């Protein structure tokens, strides 16, 4: 089952996603998309690392999430230099908007859209081939604000919105976290 966890900055979305992973009986592979480009991001990454159980496997992948999902489904080694993802692992991917930022800072919008589409296809294929595969995806909800003034900011808000809509279509369950409170937006029959 794919679960999409949405929320604003410091809304509690990552904590909620980690809680869901902790109560699962499966091994957890945490897929981190963040890059430590400045001191503030280094501190955020350190905070997230400290909050995760030491038994979880962490794989850092700032760009090629489609390959990671495909490799996990096929039980192959992930990108060179990363830990092997166990076949029965619950995958927790944090965070989609950081992944988007990595691509936008790479200044290749066409390649970003190809990667986004490949990732969505890999998720769908994973669920068709292994419906028992649990994937929790964390993303920022940025559509509640005003339309940004700058071109890059507008592109980010648009792409994040379209990505979240596409993920919600693929997901069996979507939750919005506000002030630490999870609000179910979508759930498959028999859930919640």
Secondary structure by P-SEA (a helix, b strand, c coil): cbbbbbbccccaaaaaaaaaaaaccbbbbbbbccccccaaaaaaaaaaaaaccccbbbbbbcccaaaaaaaaaacccccccccccccccbbbbccaaaaaaaaaaaccaaaaaaaaaaaaaaaaaaaaacccbbbbbbbbbcccccccccaaaaaaaaaaaaaaaaaaaaccbbbbbcccbbbbcccccccc
